Amino acid sequence: SLLLKLVQWQSAQEGVGRLRVLATAADRTADAYASGSPLAQLIERLSTLRVRLPPLRERRDDLLPLVRLFLAERCSELGRRVPALTPAAARYLLTHEWGSNARELSVVITQALHSTPSDVLGVHDLFTEHNQQNSLIESSLQQTKTQMIVSFERTFLEQLLQACQGNIAKAARITQKNRRALFELIRKHEIDVEQYRAATRQH
């Protein structure tokens, strides 16, 4: 990739200003890293310092500062004063699960500001039936997407191993995927390769 070439070039230079790269990634970087692809090389180059960012539900101390940030940004866009939160609203925000993380929180804040002109936001302003439905839909869509990907991967791997009679090398050639990466994917889904080999021996 172009970014990888840039990082490699900069690393080889002397007397040139340092290049600083801040990158984010989902938890699937292990699959890419195992593949030996250019992406894996880029991940290795950028992994000098790794920071895991837990989901919002595990970072309760960050929640109210994020609420204030979103309120300030949205109110600036709308040209209105930043409303205060009632103690009950603050407690409710802190106990909500936030399945879609900061994006779901941003949606709730934005909808509340559009639905009420009040200078004080209560629980009923933040979590109206409409807002709750949208929040649940947002969270459900993310969960459904993840479940569909997991289900598709597992079904594909099972059918692939059955067709290849448990031969991972053959399966890797068919899918044009690195053998180690394919093995890691099989292990992630806890698929027993031996059952496909045993079925072949029985026949």
N, C-alpha and C positions, 0 to 999 in steps of 0.2 A: 504494500500500500504506500501511498505518497507520504503519509505521516511516518511510517516506519523508515523510509528512505531519509526523511528529514532528520529523524532522531539519530540514525546511524551516521549521517554526514556530520551532524553537529558534534557527536561524540568523538569524531576523528580530528576535529579542528583544535588548534591551539591559539590562544590569544583572541578568541571570539567570545562574545557575550554568551552567557549560559542560557540554554533553552529550558524553560520550566513548563511542564505539561501536567494539568490536573484533569484526570479522566474518571468517569464513573462507569460501572458495569453491573449487570445483574449477577445472580449467583451461578450462572451457567458458564463462567469463564474457565472452569476446570475442564469442561469438554473441549473447548477451543484450545486450551493449553496442551492437552494430551494429543492433539491432532498433528502437531509439528508444522502447522501452517504459518504463513506470514503473520496472521493474527496472534498466534502463539508467541512468535518472536517479539511482536510489539508489546504483548502483555508482559513478557519477561523484562523488556527494556524499561517499561513503566512501573515495574513492581519494586522500585527502590524502597518506597514507603507505602504500605497498605493500611487503609483505615476502613473497618467495617462499620457501616451505618445501620444500626438496628431499625426495625419498623417503628413508626410513630407511636404505636401502642406501648412500646417498651421505653419510650423517651418522654415520659410525662412532664419532665422539667422543661422540655423544649416546646411544649404545646401552647401555653399561653403567650410566650414571646412570638411564636408563629402567628397566633391569632391577632396579636397587635400589629404585626407586620402586614398581614393580609388586609386588616381593617384600614390601615394607613394607606396602602397602595390603592385599594378599591375606592376609598373615599376621595383620594386625590383625583382619580379618574372621573368620579361622579360629581366632583366639586361640592362636597358636603363635609360637615364636621364629623370627626371620628366619634362614634357613639361609645358609651361606656357599657360594660357588661355587669349584669346583676350578679351577686355572689352565687345564686342558684345556677345561672347560666354557665359561669366559670366552672362550677363543680360538675355540671352535666358534660361539658366539653372534656373535662379531665377523665371522666369515667367511660366515655364513648370508645368503642373498639377501633374505629378508623381503619377499616379493612383496606381501603385504597390509599392510605397514608395521607401525605400533605395535599394531594390533589382533591381528595374527598373533603378535607377541611376547607380548602379554598372554595369549593363549590357551595358548601353550606354558608360560609361567610358572604359570598357574592349574592346568593339568593336572598339571604336575610336583609342585606342592604337594599336590594331592589324591591323587597316586599313591604318594608316599613320605613317611614321617615323619622322615627323616634330617635332621640338622642341617647336612649338607653335600650339595650338589647336584652331581652329575657329569654328564658327557655322556649317559650311559645313562639318567639320570633325566629330563633335559630332552628328549631325542630318542629316546624309546622308539618302537617300530614304530607303536604306536597314535597317539602324539603326532605323529609324522612324517606319518602318513596324514591326520590332521585338519588339520595345517598345510598340506599339499599341496592338500587339498580346498578349504580357505579361499582359498588363493592361486588355484587353478584356477577357482573360482567367480567371483572378481573378473575374471580374465582373460577367461573365457567371456562374462560379462555385457558387458564392453567390446567384445569382438569381435562379439557379436550386435547391439549398438547400431550399431556402425560398418557392419556388413553391411546392416542394415535401412535405415539412412539412405542408403547408396549405391544400393541397389536401388530404393528409393522415388524418389530423385532421377532416376535413369536412366529409370524408367518415366514419371515426370512430364514430363521433358524430351522424351521420345519422343511423348507424347500432345500436348504443346504445341508440337511441332516446333521446339524450341530457343528458344522465345519466353519469356524470363525474366519479362517483365512479366505475361504471361498466366498463367504458372506461379505467380507471387506472388499474383495475384488468386484463383486456384483454392484455394490453400492458406491464403489470408488471412494471409500472412506478409510482413513488410517486404521490399521488393525488394532492398535492400542486404544484409540479413541472409541472404536466400536465396542471393544471389550469393556471399557469403562462405562459406556452407555448401558450395556447389558447388565453389568453389575449394579448400576444405579437403580435399575428396575427389578433387581433381585430375581432375574430369570435363571433357572437351572438349565444350563446348556446340556448337561449329561442326559437329561430326559429325552432330548431329541436324538442323541447318539444311541441311547439304549433302545429307543423305538426302532431305529434302523437295524440294530443287531438282531432284534426279535423277529424282524421280517426276513 
